[in-house]
Amino acid sequence: FVYKMASMPDTAKDLLTRAVQLDSAQRYSEALICYEEAIQILIKVIPHCKSDLAKKELRTKVEGYLERAEKIKPLLKQQREGSLERVQCIQIKEGSKGNSYQSVFDKYLDGNVTEVEVLDPYIRVKHQVHNFVRFCELLVKSCKRLQKVHLTTGESDVSVYGITTYLILLWSYI
């Protein structure tokens, strides 16, 4: 596998495209999350590059995105000063156990929460939609003033109509 931008994993490409868009729109908290997730994916790809040149090119790309992510952090801090916005990237190790939505998010959910924005590029199939609905159930139960939940996810081969219909059906049960 020789690294070329065209052969970059689609998920990383999608995340980086979204990161640049968000960065340009000065939505730094969301951009930073997308940059960080894409960087993690690309770092995992580097050992699979067959040539040293491909590895070097990919490392250079990763370093560039890391540099931009580091430059965003002070801008984000500036934006957050005086703001009540609580944004955090929570990473859970693959295969770990005991991570319920309640245990992970409980410290953020209280009677003052009115809006929640979820950035998850991987909600594409039925079980992922179920998980999102379970999270929404926790929000409704814990946040008495909740008025809006906004989900931003990646594109998929699954029809938007199908997922939307499924979400509407599941939401009606809440």
N, C-alpha and C positions, 0 to 999 in steps of 0.2 A: 504494500500500500504506500504509494508515494503521495505525500501531502501536496494538495493544491487547494485553493480556496473553494473550488467547486466540490471537492471531496470532503470538506469539513462536515462533521455530523450536522444533519438538518436541525436538530434541536439547538445546537450551539449557534448556528447561523440565524435561526429565528430569534433566539434570545439576544444576540448581538444587534440584529436589525432593530428589535424593540428597544434595546438599551440606547442606541444612538437616537432613535426617535424621541424617547423620553428625555434624554439628555438635552437634546435641542429644544424641547419644550420646557426646560428647566424643572422637570419633575424628577429631581435628583434622588429622592429616596427610592423610587421605583426603578430608576435607571441603574442605581448601584446594585440593587438586588439582581437585576438581569445580567449586569456585567459579571458579578460574582459567580452566579450559576453557570454562565457560559465559560468562564475561566476554569472552573472546576472540571467541566466536561473536556475542555481542550487539554488540560494537564493530563487527564487520563488517556488521551489519544496519543500523546507524544511518544510513549514507549513502543507503540505499534507502527510508527513510521519506519520504513525499511532503510531509507538512506539518511546519512548524517545531515545532508543538505535540507531534506524535508523536516527533520527534527529541528534544525537551526531556524528555518523559516517559521515554523509553528511557535517555537519559543519566542522569537521576535514579536510575533503577533500577540502572544499572551502577555509579554512584557509591556507592549503598547496599551493593551486593555487594562492591565494592572495599574499602569501609570495614570491612565484616565480615571480609573476608579479612585485612586488616591487623591487626585485633584478634585474630585467631586465631594469628598468627605468634608473639607472646610466650607464648601458652598452649601452643603446640606446642613451643617451646623449653623451657618448664618441664617438659613431659611427657618430652621426650627426655633431659633431664639425667640422667645415670646409666644411661640405656638404651642397649642395643646396636642398637636399631632404626635401619636405614638407609633412609630414604625420600627420594626425590628425583623431581621431575617433569623428565623429559628430553624436550625438544621438538626435533624434527627438521624442518627446513624442507621444505616440499613441493617435490618435484622434485630434492632433493639426492641425491647418489650416494655410494657407498662406505660406507654405514652398515649393516654386518652386525650381527647380534645380538652376535657376539663382540666387535666393536670398540666397541659402545655399552655393553655390560654387563660386560665382562671384569673391570674393576677391582672389581666388587661380588661376583664369583663366586669362591669359594674352598672349601676343605675344611671350613670352619666353618659354612657355610650349611645350615640344617636345614629352613627354611620360606620360601616365597616367596608373596607376595600380589600379584596383578596386578589393577589397576583399569583396565579398558578398556571404555568404553561403546559401542565400535563393532564388537565381534566379533559379526557377524550372518550373514555369508555364507561360502560354502565357502572362498574364498581367505584370508579372515581367520582361519578356523579352522586352515587349513594353516599360516599364519604363527605362530599361537599354539603349534601342535604343534612347529614347528621351534625355537621359543624353549624349549619344555619339553625337547626333545632336548639343547639346549645346557646346560640346568640339570642334567640327569641326568649328562651327560658331565663337567661342571665341578665339581659339588657332590657329593662322595662321601657326605656325611652327609644329603643331602636326603631328607626324609620326606613333605613336603606341598607341593603347589602349589594355591593357591586363586585362582580367577578370579571377579571380579565384573564383569558386563557389563550393558549396557542391554537393555531389552525390545525385541522385534522381532516382525515379522509371521511370521517363520519359527518353526515349532513347536519348542518346547523339546525334545520327544521326538526330533525329527529331528536337531537339533544334538547332543544328548546321545549318540544312537546313533552319529553320525558321529565324535564325539570318542573314544568307546570303541573304535570300530574302528581309528582312527588310533593311539590310545595302545597298542593291542595290537601294533603294528608296531615300537614303540620298544624 
